[in-house]
Amino acid sequence: MKISHIEHIGIAVKNLNEAIKYYEQVLGLKCYNVEEVKDQKVKTAFFKVGETKIELLESTDAEGPIGKFIEKKGEGIHHIAYAVKDIESQLKETESKGVQLIDKTPRKGAEGLDIAFLHPKSTFGVLTELCEDKNQ
């Protein structure tokens, strides 16, 4: 696999507005985008730290993936996302090496990225996301 950088770190939060205030007022970061991803039942907020982003995730449905995560584990780091080129071939290569895929084909994520998740059972407990920005 060819990873260019950490695209973002996803952090599950109960209240997006309260979390944004912390990141802006305490850490001094600037929220540059708030977006709802309806098919993932989540509302997101983004901050840049160098080349890496922090993505805050608030569930819009208790039965959605973030809602279930918070109920089971509480707020905190949900996933780490890596930037790749040619996500389709990266998924095939990763699966050929015995890694269990959550997404066998990419889907649309926040900020228009093509995304796919690798199962944490195959990644030492870390939910791993691959992201490709087709506009770059």
Order of alpha helices (4+ residues) and beta strands (2+ residues): beta-alpha-beta-beta-beta-alpha-beta-alpha-beta-beta-beta
